[in-house]
Amino acid sequence: MPLPASLRWSPLALATALAAQSPAPPAFGPREAIRAEWLRQAPALSDADRARLSSADRARLERTLRRIGQPGLPELLPPELAAPTEALWLEQARAARTPEARVTALAFLNRLKSTQALLALEGLTAKDAATWPRALHLQGGVAAARLNGCIPAAGTSAFLAALEASPSADPLRSQAARLRLLLAGKESKLLPPVPFNEGHVLALLDAWNRGPWEARKAVHGSLRHLFDRTEAGQRARAVLGLATPRGAFSPEARIGALGRWLDGYPEGQVELAALRTLAPHRLEAMGQPFMGAYGQALTRCSDPGAGDLAQEVLALATLPSTRAALLPALLKHAPEAGARVRQALLEGTDAIAQAAALEGLPAAPPEAELTALTARIWKANDFEAEQALIQRLAAWELPTDQKLARLRPWLQHPDWACRREAYRALVKLDPATPWPQAPAPTAEEEALLREAERLTVAGQPVRLRITFEGPRGVILRLDPEVAPINVANLVRLARKGFFDGHRVPRVVPDFVVQMGSPFDSMSGGPGYSVRCEDSLDWYGPGSVGMALSGKDTGGSQFFITTNATPHLTGRYTRLGEVEAPARALPMLDDLNVGARILRVEVLSPKS
């Protein structure tokens, strides 16, 4: 019997009615991922909800769960990265076929001091040199393998010889590798001198400093003359394999070289006379990277007069950062003066100096002092000081109940990085400590999250142009799909002019160039911390990553790699890479410590 017309449904109406009664399909898009990673909490999705996600949303959810870091969630790193062993990486080396896989296996086997590291290059022949990627430099890795006792197979030797003979070979890296091998007695002479410029001086001093002291001590002191146009300078340059300089060099270049030279003195071998060649009244003006190197060298000096020199420099210091740099030397050579300086720094308002004063503090201050110090550091809202205090609270010999009472309030700190640091300390004392809840975003953080969402949805790379003095520059091509919060953070800082006028505090040849400190040092940030957004994107040459002092402690400091650094993969947020690496990477190789950043600007997609 047919239904009355009033009860009949058209196919379209029936489908619409059924859809209205069914729950909407769940979604896990960019916004949901960004919010979940900011909250550091797994999203409340049932297994059925997850099964109904689109393939793209399911992949995004899987990545988010691996990046949150909450106990019980999946791990991001595979075994060979999470807990590398020689056996795991020898297996990877045997299977390696691409240049990237070979370089990665070589790097990890070198870090493990394996005598079979060059297995990663076996199977390559002289013909393969023609197609080897130009930016994947092998000189340092091969030298490290030889220093660990590796002997290259005949085919590998032929490949390396052809690579060195190719037009793309880098004479500086070849000379640096040869210098290390010469100092270890594995080569008999240096290669022809390389041109004298700022980056070359740092790279060769770095290679020199890594050699055994017994092979260096007779002439190390004379290397302070590298920039001199004298016979002493010529001899010093010959030691490193540098040609005669042409033209003038910036004061920053000389200062950077002097700091690297001081770094080369090992414990107990620093010559007080060498430290006195640097006028005490000029030291503070030479900048914080140099002052840090000077303070460390003074600490390693065993001369009885080191305490007097430390106090002489202290008397001229006007900045808390200078006194902090001198503190380890004072504590070692003039303990009473060091104790006074430490106390003054702890009672002061400079958070970076407070962090330095807390480092290594053997015992907790008296109860009232500790309470006042905690209040000052909490109020200062600088993670370096907060982290230092939390770590000392965990290390000091205090009754467990006092440690718990001092640490638990940090689980409610407005900065997530403090909550996480406190959790790491507390869970060792009380395994039942719950995973901390993230605080609600501040207005500034909410603006950051909205910018991250906007950039991700836009689906375009973000380009930042960094212009150094010279002028020289690089363009960074950042991927908001992979690291939306961190990319948005750098964009917002660049638009505020945060980086403009500051200096590059760290240059490690054949590794990284780091920048972004408001203090032109390795310390400091924007006054807040940003979550890590780790991925398994490979850290090749020209990669851009966030500098950290622990998990989820990113801020304003970032680095650019100047060679493959695969051991950073999955441990430091990778934001993207430099554009035009054939031009950008040689320029970064030539940067010196103290190079000034004129400006960082956000480019439009079509620029």
Helices and strands as residue ranges (DSSP letters): G 5-7, H 11-21, H 30-39, H 47-51, H 55-68, H 79-82, H 86-95, H 99-111, G 117-121, G 126-131, H 139-147, H 154-165, H 171-183, H 198-209, H 213-216, G 220-225, H 231-240, H 251-263, H 272-276, H 280-283, G 284-286, H 288-300, H 306-316, H 320-333, H 335-347, H 351-358, H 367-380, H 383-395, H 400-407, G 408-412, H 416-429, H 443-458, E 462-468, E 472-478, H 484-495, E 506-508, E 512-515, E 543-546, E 558-561, G 566-568, E 574-578, H 581-589, E 597-603
